[in-house]
Amino acid sequence: MLRVAVVGVSGRMGICLIKAAVLSEQTEFTASVSRAESISVGKDAGELAGIGHADIPVVGDLEQVLDQFDVLIDFTRPEPSLEYIEICRRAGKKIVVGTTGFTDEQKAIVAEAAKDVAIVLAPNMSVGVNLSLKLLEMTAKVMGDYTDIEVIEAHHRHKVDAPSGTALRMGEVVADAIGRDLKDCAIYGREGDTGERDRKTIGFSTIRAGDIVGEHTVMFADEGERVEITHKATSRMTFANGAVRAAVWLKDKENGLFDMQDVLGLS
Ligand SMILES: NC(=O)c1ccc[n+]([C@@H]2O[C@H](COP(=O)([O-])OP(=O)(O)OC[C@H]3O[C@@H](n4cnc5c(N)ncnc54)[C@H](OP(=O)(O)O)[C@@H]3O)[C@@H](O)[C@H]2O)c1
Protein backbone atom coordinates (compact mmCIF):
# COMPACT_ATOMS: atom_id res chain seq x y z
CA MET A 1 0.00 0.00 0.00
CA LEU A 2 1.36 3.44 -0.95
CA ARG A 3 1.76 5.69 2.11
CA VAL A 4 0.41 9.19 1.44
CA ALA A 5 0.92 12.39 3.46
CA VAL A 6 -1.11 15.58 2.96
CA VAL A 7 0.04 19.14 3.71
CA GLY A 8 -2.28 22.13 4.10
CA VAL A 9 -4.86 19.88 5.72
CA SER A 10 -7.00 22.72 7.05
CA GLY A 11 -7.65 24.00 3.53
CA ARG A 12 -10.69 23.23 1.37
CA MET A 13 -8.63 20.84 -0.75
CA GLY A 14 -6.68 19.47 2.23
CA ILE A 15 -9.84 18.05 3.75
CA CYS A 16 -10.86 16.40 0.44
CA LEU A 17 -7.34 15.00 -0.01
CA ILE A 18 -7.50 13.29 3.39
CA LYS A 19 -10.83 11.70 2.41
CA ALA A 20 -9.53 10.62 -1.01
CA ALA A 21 -6.34 9.10 0.44
CA VAL A 22 -8.36 7.20 3.07
CA LEU A 23 -11.00 5.96 0.59
CA SER A 24 -8.58 4.80 -2.14
CA GLU A 25 -7.90 1.07 -2.12
CA GLN A 26 -4.34 1.72 -3.32
CA THR A 27 -3.23 4.21 -0.69
CA GLU A 28 -2.91 4.50 3.04
CA PHE A 29 -3.19 7.94 4.65
CA THR A 30 -0.30 8.10 7.10
CA ALA A 31 0.65 11.72 7.89
CA SER A 32 -0.79 15.23 7.87
CA VAL A 33 0.87 18.62 8.09
CA SER A 34 -0.29 22.21 8.61
CA ARG A 35 1.55 25.49 9.02
CA ALA A 36 3.08 25.63 12.51
CA GLU A 37 0.68 28.44 13.47
CA SER A 38 -2.40 26.65 12.12
CA ILE A 39 -5.22 25.87 14.55
CA SER A 40 -5.29 22.35 13.07
CA VAL A 41 -1.95 21.36 14.60
CA GLY A 42 -2.51 18.71 17.27
CA LYS A 43 -6.01 17.81 16.04
CA ASP A 44 -6.82 14.41 14.54
CA ALA A 45 -6.76 14.57 10.72
CA GLY A 46 -9.68 12.18 10.31
CA GLU A 47 -11.87 14.24 12.63
CA LEU A 48 -10.79 17.41 10.81
CA ALA A 49 -11.96 15.86 7.53
CA GLY A 50 -15.24 14.69 9.08
CA ILE A 51 -14.55 10.98 8.54
CA GLY A 52 -14.04 9.93 12.16
CA HIS A 53 -10.93 9.39 14.27
CA ALA A 54 -7.94 8.35 12.12
CA ASP A 55 -5.28 8.41 14.84
CA ILE A 56 -3.17 10.72 12.64
CA PRO A 57 -2.36 13.94 14.55
CA VAL A 58 -1.73 17.02 12.42
CA VAL A 59 1.89 18.19 12.87
CA GLY A 60 3.28 21.67 12.26
CA ASP A 61 6.47 20.65 10.46
CA LEU A 62 6.88 18.26 7.51
CA GLU A 63 10.35 17.27 8.74
CA GLN A 64 8.71 15.54 11.74
CA VAL A 65 6.97 12.92 9.58
CA LEU A 66 9.48 12.39 6.74
CA ASP A 67 9.84 8.69 7.53
CA GLN A 68 6.08 8.12 7.54
CA PHE A 69 5.14 8.50 3.85
CA ASP A 70 6.13 7.63 0.28
CA VAL A 71 4.36 10.44 -1.59
CA LEU A 72 3.36 13.91 -0.39
CA ILE A 73 0.29 15.69 -1.76
CA ASP A 74 0.40 19.49 -1.61
CA PHE A 75 -2.43 21.89 -2.50
CA THR A 76 -1.45 25.09 -0.67
CA ARG A 77 0.16 28.32 -1.96
CA PRO A 78 3.25 28.79 -4.17
CA GLU A 79 5.66 29.89 -1.40
CA PRO A 80 4.87 27.08 1.06
CA SER A 81 4.73 24.61 -1.86
CA LEU A 82 8.31 25.50 -2.80
CA GLU A 83 9.38 24.92 0.80
CA TYR A 84 7.62 21.53 0.92
CA ILE A 85 9.16 20.58 -2.45
CA GLU A 86 12.64 21.45 -1.21
CA ILE A 87 12.21 19.34 1.93
CA CYS A 88 10.97 16.42 -0.24
CA ARG A 89 13.85 16.88 -2.68
CA ARG A 90 16.39 16.64 0.13
CA ALA A 91 14.63 13.59 1.58
CA GLY A 92 14.13 11.90 -1.81
CA LYS A 93 10.32 11.90 -1.47
CA LYS A 94 7.95 12.02 -4.44
CA ILE A 95 5.38 14.81 -4.50
CA VAL A 96 2.09 15.68 -6.18
CA VAL A 97 1.59 19.46 -6.41
CA GLY A 98 -1.86 20.87 -7.14
CA THR A 99 -1.09 24.42 -5.98
CA THR A 100 -1.74 27.09 -8.61
CA GLY A 101 -0.39 30.61 -9.15
CA PHE A 102 3.31 29.78 -9.63
CA THR A 103 5.35 32.41 -11.50
CA ASP A 104 7.66 31.30 -14.33
CA GLU A 105 10.62 31.63 -11.94
CA GLN A 106 8.87 29.45 -9.35
CA LYS A 107 8.00 26.87 -12.04
CA ALA A 108 11.70 26.77 -12.97
CA ILE A 109 12.56 25.98 -9.33
CA VAL A 110 10.05 23.10 -9.39
CA ALA A 111 11.59 21.81 -12.65
CA GLU A 112 15.05 21.96 -11.08
CA ALA A 113 13.88 19.95 -8.04
CA ALA A 114 12.37 17.37 -10.42
CA LYS A 115 15.88 16.48 -11.57
CA ASP A 116 16.29 14.81 -8.18
CA VAL A 117 12.77 13.58 -7.34
CA ALA A 118 9.60 12.67 -9.25
CA ILE A 119 6.98 15.44 -9.24
CA VAL A 120 3.50 15.68 -10.74
CA LEU A 121 2.56 19.35 -11.11
CA ALA A 122 -0.87 20.12 -12.57
CA PRO A 123 -3.13 23.13 -12.08
CA ASN A 124 -6.13 20.84 -12.46
CA MET A 125 -6.12 17.20 -11.47
CA SER A 126 -9.61 16.31 -12.71
CA VAL A 127 -9.82 13.61 -15.38
CA GLY A 128 -12.50 15.59 -17.23
CA VAL A 129 -10.40 18.74 -17.45
CA ASN A 130 -7.42 16.82 -18.74
CA LEU A 131 -9.58 15.16 -21.38
CA SER A 132 -10.86 18.66 -22.26
CA LEU A 133 -7.25 19.79 -22.80
CA LYS A 134 -6.86 17.05 -25.39
CA LEU A 135 -10.13 18.09 -27.10
CA LEU A 136 -8.94 21.72 -27.07
CA GLU A 137 -5.72 20.78 -28.81
CA MET A 138 -7.69 18.98 -31.55
CA THR A 139 -10.18 21.83 -31.94
CA ALA A 140 -7.45 24.48 -32.05
CA LYS A 141 -5.63 22.62 -34.82
CA VAL A 142 -8.79 22.53 -36.96
CA MET A 143 -10.42 25.91 -36.14
CA GLY A 144 -7.86 27.95 -34.19
CA ASP A 145 -6.40 29.92 -37.06
CA TYR A 146 -9.64 31.52 -38.27
CA THR A 147 -11.82 31.76 -35.14
CA ASP A 148 -11.93 34.15 -32.18
CA ILE A 149 -10.75 32.26 -29.11
CA GLU A 150 -12.06 33.19 -25.66
CA VAL A 151 -11.52 31.46 -22.32
CA ILE A 152 -14.17 32.06 -19.65
CA GLU A 153 -13.75 30.74 -16.12
CA ALA A 154 -15.76 30.92 -12.90
CA HIS A 155 -14.75 30.04 -9.32
CA HIS A 156 -15.89 30.58 -5.73
CA ARG A 157 -15.39 33.90 -3.93
CA HIS A 158 -12.40 32.66 -1.89
CA LYS A 159 -10.10 31.95 -4.84
CA VAL A 160 -7.04 34.23 -4.65
CA ASP A 161 -5.48 33.97 -8.15
CA ALA A 162 -6.90 34.92 -11.55
CA PRO A 163 -7.26 33.75 -14.23
CA SER A 164 -7.31 30.24 -12.80
CA GLY A 165 -4.31 28.00 -13.40
CA THR A 166 -6.61 25.77 -15.46
CA ALA A 167 -7.75 28.66 -17.67
CA LEU A 168 -4.13 29.60 -18.30
CA ARG A 169 -3.24 25.98 -19.08
CA MET A 170 -6.16 25.81 -21.53
CA GLY A 171 -4.89 29.00 -23.18
CA GLU A 172 -1.37 27.59 -23.42
CA VAL A 173 -2.57 24.32 -24.98
CA VAL A 174 -4.59 26.23 -27.59
CA ALA A 175 -1.78 28.72 -28.30
CA ASP A 176 0.80 25.93 -28.66
CA ALA A 177 -1.45 24.03 -31.08
CA ILE A 178 -1.60 27.00 -33.45
CA GLY A 179 1.99 28.16 -33.07
CA ARG A 180 1.34 31.22 -30.91
CA ASP A 181 2.99 32.21 -27.63
CA LEU A 182 0.32 32.87 -24.98
CA LYS A 183 2.51 35.58 -23.43
CA ASP A 184 2.24 37.61 -26.66
CA CYS A 185 -1.42 37.03 -27.50
CA ALA A 186 -3.33 36.87 -24.18
CA ILE A 187 -5.81 39.65 -23.32
CA TYR A 188 -6.88 39.63 -19.68
CA GLY A 189 -10.27 41.34 -19.46
CA ARG A 190 -11.47 44.33 -21.50
CA GLU A 191 -12.76 47.75 -20.54
CA GLY A 192 -13.41 51.09 -22.20
CA ASP A 193 -12.41 51.95 -25.77
CA THR A 194 -10.91 48.60 -26.71
CA GLY A 195 -11.12 48.87 -30.49
CA GLU A 196 -12.06 45.89 -32.66
CA ARG A 197 -10.99 42.43 -31.67
CA ASP A 198 -7.64 41.28 -33.01
CA ARG A 199 -8.08 37.76 -34.48
CA LYS A 200 -4.69 36.67 -33.16
CA THR A 201 -5.51 37.33 -29.50
CA ILE A 202 -6.82 34.84 -26.93
CA GLY A 203 -9.18 36.53 -24.46
CA PHE A 204 -9.66 35.61 -20.80
CA SER A 205 -12.69 36.48 -18.66
CA THR A 206 -12.91 35.74 -14.94
CA ILE A 207 -15.95 35.36 -12.71
CA ARG A 208 -15.64 35.06 -8.92
CA ALA A 209 -18.92 34.28 -7.18
CA GLY A 210 -20.45 32.28 -4.33
CA ASP A 211 -19.46 28.64 -4.05
CA ILE A 212 -18.73 27.76 -7.70
CA VAL A 213 -16.25 24.86 -7.54
CA GLY A 214 -14.75 25.50 -10.99
CA GLU A 215 -16.15 26.06 -14.50
CA HIS A 216 -14.19 26.60 -17.73
CA THR A 217 -15.37 27.25 -21.27
CA VAL A 218 -13.17 27.78 -24.31
CA MET A 219 -15.00 29.29 -27.25
CA PHE A 220 -13.88 29.09 -30.89
CA ALA A 221 -16.19 31.59 -32.58
CA ASP A 222 -16.54 32.20 -36.32
CA GLU A 223 -19.29 34.04 -38.21
CA GLY A 224 -22.09 31.50 -38.56
CA GLU A 225 -20.97 28.92 -35.99
CA ARG A 226 -18.95 28.40 -32.86
CA VAL A 227 -17.60 25.48 -30.90
CA GLU A 228 -17.53 25.64 -27.10
CA ILE A 229 -15.77 23.14 -24.92
CA THR A 230 -16.97 23.33 -21.33
CA HIS A 231 -16.00 21.57 -18.15
CA LYS A 232 -17.88 21.98 -14.86
CA ALA A 233 -16.62 20.61 -11.57
CA THR A 234 -19.34 20.12 -8.96
CA SER A 235 -17.22 18.64 -6.17
CA ARG A 236 -13.61 19.17 -5.03
CA MET A 237 -13.35 15.40 -4.63
CA THR A 238 -12.76 15.18 -8.38
CA PHE A 239 -9.43 17.05 -7.92
CA ALA A 240 -8.55 15.07 -4.79
CA ASN A 241 -9.22 11.70 -6.45
CA GLY A 242 -7.07 12.81 -9.41
CA ALA A 243 -4.25 13.77 -7.04
CA VAL A 244 -4.36 10.37 -5.35
CA ARG A 245 -4.34 8.71 -8.78
CA ALA A 246 -1.24 10.79 -9.62
CA ALA A 247 0.42 9.71 -6.35
CA VAL A 248 -0.14 6.04 -7.20
CA TRP A 249 1.18 6.61 -10.76
CA LEU A 250 4.38 8.17 -9.33
CA LYS A 251 5.17 4.99 -7.41
CA ASP A 252 7.66 3.66 -9.98
CA LYS A 253 9.16 7.01 -11.05
CA GLU A 254 12.55 8.01 -9.74
CA ASN A 255 12.66 11.63 -10.92
CA GLY A 256 11.21 13.95 -13.56
CA LEU A 257 8.47 16.57 -13.90
CA PHE A 258 5.10 15.18 -15.03
CA ASP A 259 1.56 16.48 -15.47
CA MET A 260 -1.88 14.86 -15.48
CA GLN A 261 -1.65 14.22 -19.22
CA ASP A 262 1.25 11.89 -18.39
CA VAL A 263 -0.65 10.30 -15.50
CA LEU A 264 -3.69 9.61 -17.71
CA GLY A 265 -1.66 8.44 -20.72
CA LEU A 266 -2.90 11.37 -22.85
CA SER A 267 0.56 12.84 -23.65
N1 LIG B 1 -4.72 21.25 -9.14
C1 LIG B 1 -6.03 21.18 -8.87
O1 LIG B 1 -6.75 20.30 -9.36
C2 LIG B 1 -6.64 22.19 -7.92
C3 LIG B 1 -7.99 22.12 -7.56
C4 LIG B 1 -8.47 23.00 -6.59
C5 LIG B 1 -7.61 23.93 -6.01
N2 LIG B 1 -6.31 23.99 -6.42
C6 LIG B 1 -5.34 24.89 -5.81
O2 LIG B 1 -4.97 24.34 -4.55
C7 LIG B 1 -4.58 25.38 -3.67
C8 LIG B 1 -5.38 25.29 -2.38
O3 LIG B 1 -6.74 25.55 -2.65
P1 LIG B 1 -7.81 25.58 -1.47
O4 LIG B 1 -9.09 25.98 -2.11
O5 LIG B 1 -7.76 24.32 -0.67
O6 LIG B 1 -7.24 26.81 -0.61
P2 LIG B 1 -7.43 27.08 0.93
O7 LIG B 1 -8.73 26.54 1.42
O8 LIG B 1 -7.13 28.52 1.14
O9 LIG B 1 -6.29 26.19 1.61
C9 LIG B 1 -4.92 26.45 1.45
C10 LIG B 1 -4.21 25.86 2.65
O10 LIG B 1 -2.81 25.97 2.42
C11 LIG B 1 -2.18 26.01 3.68
N3 LIG B 1 -1.14 27.04 3.70
C12 LIG B 1 0.16 26.81 3.97
N4 LIG B 1 0.86 27.92 3.91
C13 LIG B 1 0.02 28.91 3.60
C14 LIG B 1 0.17 30.29 3.41
N5 LIG B 1 1.38 30.89 3.52
N6 LIG B 1 -0.93 31.01 3.10
C15 LIG B 1 -2.14 30.43 2.99
N7 LIG B 1 -2.33 29.09 3.16
C16 LIG B 1 -1.26 28.35 3.47
C17 LIG B 1 -3.24 26.29 4.74
O11 LIG B 1 -3.48 25.06 5.40
P3 LIG B 1 -2.75 24.74 6.78
O12 LIG B 1 -3.16 25.82 7.74
O13 LIG B 1 -3.29 23.39 7.12
O14 LIG B 1 -1.28 24.74 6.51
C18 LIG B 1 -4.47 26.63 3.93
O15 LIG B 1 -5.64 26.24 4.57
C19 LIG B 1 -4.80 26.69 -4.45
O16 LIG B 1 -3.59 27.05 -5.07
C20 LIG B 1 -5.84 26.28 -5.50
O17 LIG B 1 -5.81 27.12 -6.63
C21 LIG B 1 -5.81 23.14 -7.35
The ligand as an ORCA input file, in Angstrom:
! r2SCAN-3c Opt
* xyz 0 1
  N      -4.722     21.248     -9.138
  C      -6.028     21.182     -8.870
  O      -6.752     20.299     -9.363
  C      -6.636     22.193     -7.918
  C      -7.986     22.124     -7.561
  C      -8.467     23.005     -6.590
  C      -7.610     23.935     -6.011
  N      -6.311     23.985     -6.418
  C      -5.343     24.890     -5.806
  O      -4.972     24.336     -4.552
  C      -4.584     25.381     -3.670
  C      -5.379     25.288     -2.381
  O      -6.735     25.552     -2.647
  P      -7.812     25.581     -1.475
  O      -9.089     25.975     -2.110
  O      -7.758     24.318     -0.673
  O      -7.243     26.807     -0.610
  P      -7.433     27.080      0.932
  O      -8.728     26.541      1.424
  O      -7.135     28.524      1.137
  O      -6.289     26.192      1.607
  C      -4.921     26.455      1.451
  C      -4.212     25.861      2.646
  O      -2.815     25.971      2.423
  C      -2.175     26.006      3.680
  N      -1.137     27.036      3.703
  C       0.162     26.807      3.968
  N       0.865     27.917      3.912
  C       0.016     28.912      3.595
  C       0.170     30.294      3.414
  N       1.375     30.891      3.519
  N      -0.927     31.011      3.097
  C      -2.138     30.428      2.988
  N      -2.335     29.090      3.159
  C      -1.260     28.348      3.469
  C      -3.239     26.291      4.735
  O      -3.481     25.057      5.403
  P      -2.747     24.743      6.781
  O      -3.163     25.816      7.744
  O      -3.288     23.390      7.123
  O      -1.277     24.743      6.514
  C      -4.468     26.632      3.928
  O      -5.643     26.243      4.575
  C      -4.799     26.692     -4.451
  O      -3.591     27.053     -5.068
  C      -5.835     26.275     -5.498
  O      -5.815     27.123     -6.627
  C      -5.813     23.143     -7.353
*
